[in-house]
Amino acid sequence: TQEAPVKEKHARRIILGTHHEKGAFTFWSYAIGLPLPSSAILSWKFCHVLHKVLRDGHPNVLQDCQRYRSNIRETGDLWGHLHDRYGQLVSIYTRLLLTKISFHTKHPEFPPALEVSDEVLEKTAGTDVNNIFQLTVELFDYLDCELKLSESVFRQLNTSMAVSQMSAVQCRLAPLIQVIQDCSHLYHYAVKLMFKLHSCLPADTLQGHRDRFHEQFRSLKNFFKKASDMLYFKRLIQIPRLPESPPNFLRASALAEHVKPVVVIPEEAPEDEEPENLIEISTASTTEPQVGAWGWDWYPGMVGDRDAQIESLKKEVDMLRAEMEKIKLEVKPGRGAASVGEQGGFWCCSMETLMGCSRSGVLAPSTVFWGLSQCQDLTPDGGGVEACVTCPLLSRLAVSSRDRVAAGTEGRAFLCISQLLCPNHSQAPG
């Protein structure tokens, strides 16, 4: 995997894909097959894309990601135990993603993009001081994870070599755009809740909260300043400036002086849409997972590829149907099992194809039923499928059909097929 940032147009297609299917099922069906344990850079890019998908994807993405928390945790634990520079970043990034998923699952009022009005924030916090206190702590924990990732990235960049236009440097810096977006909202909500807490509790009780906030304020201000000075960020994001000193929570009127930090993402310039290879095939081994230059390209042609696959399978079934008719005309009564046996290999392949099409939903059950029914006249002496010893697939199908009745529609379909092909062995129970 190249040490280069994720291509924005590819990430955008993935995000649009989650809105198209109203979830992240396809995203995760591909993601769990990525060779993350073998590449720290690929794992870093995966975390970046997942962060973008959580923020900008369909609302159902959060629920889908919740199901794969263990996969995210395992990736972080693996790289956390290895002495790899990217691996250490991956370990920190996965902790941030897990914190993000947990927070937004617990507080659905906050979308993963963290954009809510002050009215929604007030309503979520409520009037119970215990709830306000707990929510503030959770926001601090969330912000800590974001800041730790930014600090770790900058710590790895050698100031004498960290030219932000270098591809390897941009690979590390790219995810910080989402971190900046998250931090601006978390900081604003923390300020609002801290003033709310100070209106309910004595100042001494909240000394620990103030100390923690001041530490985060210094870290966030330093982060924003460093990022603002980098040419890479200048063309991608407008970073807000924080005040010189943190808000004075002991003075209630200071709330009116607070200005919400606003992050602005400039309009993207039209990208070159010339054809390109989304999957590297020049040097990749045919036995290794094929991943693109940005890590993993799966969504751009997904819909078109599926349509082409369906069309190909339908053509194959048409071919099999014609072949069945041809064989039925060639097989004459009395030729015996030996003649039919010559077609045994063909039938096994044909039936495997038909049943695979049925399971994948490409073909309707009636079409598969028709294909299987063509075997009835081809079995020697009308003995049914079990007499055709050269076709063990159909024999197993007939014998097992009686046990599938309780399986619903699929079970009844199997029973109908076996009754047609082997009436002596497919009596329904009861």
C-alpha positions, -999 to +999 in steps of 0.1 A: +000+000+000+014+034-010+022+059+017-002+085+003-035+100+016-068+085+007-081+099-025-110+122-018-131+111-047-129+075-037-139+083-001-168+104-014-181+075-035-180+052-005-200+078+015-225+082-013-228+044-013-239+043+023-266+068+015-276+047-015-281+015+005-290+033+037-263+018+058-228+004+058-235-033+051-215-033+019-188-012+034-182-037+061-186-067+039-155-055+020-137-040+050-136-073+070-118-089+041-090-063+041-055-076+051-053-051+079-030-072+101-004-072+073-002-035+067-001-007+092-005+019+064-036+001+051-050+000+087-044+038+090-062+045+058-091+022+069-094+042+102-095+074+082-122+062+058-142+048+087-140+082+104-152+099+073-180+074+068-191+078+104-192+116+101-207+120+066-224+086+059-260+076+063-273+078+099-277+040+099-239+037+095-235+041+133-257+011+141-238-010+115-204+000+129-216-009+164-218-045+152-181-045+142-166-029+174-147-061+181-130-059+146-119-023+152-106-032+187-087-062+175-070-041+148-059-015+174-047-041+199-027-059+173-008-028+161-005-014+196+017-043+206+041-039+176+069-013+173+057+003+142+053+040+138+020+038+118+010+009+141+011+032+171-011+057+153-035+030+143-038+019+180-046+055+191-070+060+161-090+029+169-095+040+205-109+073+191-132+055+167-145+032+195-150+062+218-169+080+190-192+050+183-199+045+220-207+082+226-231+086+197-247+052+204-254+063+240-264+099+230-283+096+197-292+133+200-256+140+188-251+128+152-216+115+145-208+147+127-214+165+161-235+192+146-264+201+169-280+234+179-275+250+213-312+242+220-307+205+214-276+206+236-296+222+264-324+197+260-299+167+260-282+180+291-315+186+309-318+201+343-304+172+364-270+183+375-258+147+377-266+142+340-249+175+331-218+165+351-216+130+334-222+144+299-194+169+305-170+141+316-179+121+285-172+151+262-138+156+279-130+119+273-140+123+237-119+154+232-089+138+249-090+110+223-091+135+195-062+155+209-041+125+216-043+115+180-033+149+168-004+151+192+009+117+182+008+126+145+028+158+150+052+141+173+061+116+146+067+144+120+103+155+121+102+192+120+133+194+098+117+171+072+080+176+077+072+194+044+034+191+044+034+187+006+052+154+008+030+124+001+042+105+031+035+134+054+001+140+039-008+104+046-005+111+083-020+146+082-051+138+062-072+123+090-066+154+111-091+173+090-119+152+106-102+156+140-103+194+136-140+193+126-148+171+157-127+192+181-144+225+172-178+211+181-166+193+212-148+224+225-180+245+220-202+220+238-177+217+267-177+254+272-215+256+272-218+227+297-191+241+320-209+274+323-241+254+330-224+234+357-209+265+374-244+279+376-255+248+396-225+237+417-199+255+439-167+265+422-146+243+445-165+212+434-156+219+398-119+226+403-110+193+387-132+200+357-116+235+352-081+221+354-089+194+328-106+219+305-076+243+307-052+215+298-074+206+268-077+243+258-039+246+256-035+214+236-063+224+212-050+259+207-015+245+199-030+219+176-050+245+156-020+269+154+003+241+140-023+230+115-030+266+104+007+271+096+008+241+073+002+246+036-015+213+033-044+224+055-047+259+040-062+247+008-085+221+024-099+236+056-103+270+073-093+264+109-108+287+135-087+306+160-093+302+197-091+331+222-058+338+239-070+326+272-097+301+282-131+312+293-135+324+329-162+300+342-162+318+376-178+348+359-212+340+344-212+370+321-182+355+303-205+332+285-216+361+263-180+366+252-177+330+240-176+327+202-184+293+187-154+281+166-166+274+131-147+252+107-152+259+070-145+234+042-139+252+009-158+241-022-139+213-038-124+220-073-137+197-100-115+166-101-101+150-131-125+123-141-103+106-166-104+068-164-079+052-140-072+018-126-089+016-093-072-017-085-034-022-089-028-051-112+006-045-126+027-058-097+001-074-075+001-112-071-030-129-083-032-147-050-031-116-028-060-093-021-062-066-047-062-032-032-060+002-049-034+028-045-054+045-017-058+012+001-091-004-010-114+005-038-147-014-037-177+009-043-170+029-075-182+002-099-201-020-075-236-014-090-224-019-125-204-050-117-234-066-100-257-059-130-230-074-153-228-105-130-265-110-130-266-107-168-238-132-171-255-157-148-288-154-167-270-161-199-254-191-184-287-204-172-301-199-207-273-220-221-279-247-195-316-247-204-308-252-241-283-280-232-309-297-211-334-297-240-307-311-263-298-339-239-334-348-233-338-353-271-307-374-273-315-397-244-339-425-255-359-449-233-341-481-225-305-468-229-299-474-192-278-458-165-246-460-185-258-436-212-272-412-186-240-416-166-220-399-193-238-367-185-232-370-147-205-344-145-226-319-165-256-324-142-236-318-111-221-286-125-255-275-138-273-281-105-246-264-085-249-233-108-287-233-105-288-237-067-261-210-064-282-186-084-312-194-062-293-188-030-279-155-043-313-143-053-303-138-089-329-163-102-365-168-091-373-201-074-396-210-103-366-209-127-345-231-105-374-254-100-378-257-138-341-265-143-342-292-116-374-307-130-357-314-163-338-343-147-370-363-141-370-378-177-333-384-177-331-409-149-329-445-160-362-465-160-380-436-143-364-445-110-360-409-099-329-390-089-316-415-064-313-441-092-288-418-110-257-426-090-236-403-112-254-373-098-248-373-060-259-337-057-294-344-068-295-376-047-286-357-016-312-331-025-340-356-027-330-374+005-326-342+026-357-325+013-379-342+040-358-325+067-362-290+052-400-287+055-397-267+087-373-242+071-400-221+055-403-212+019-369-226+009-378-259+026-411-262+008-394-254-025-369-283-019-397-306-009-416-298-041-385-305-062-378-338-045-414-349-048-412-344-085-379-361-089-382-389-064-418-395-053-409-426-033-386-408-009-401-374-003-433-379+017-440-350+040-442-359+076-476-360+091 
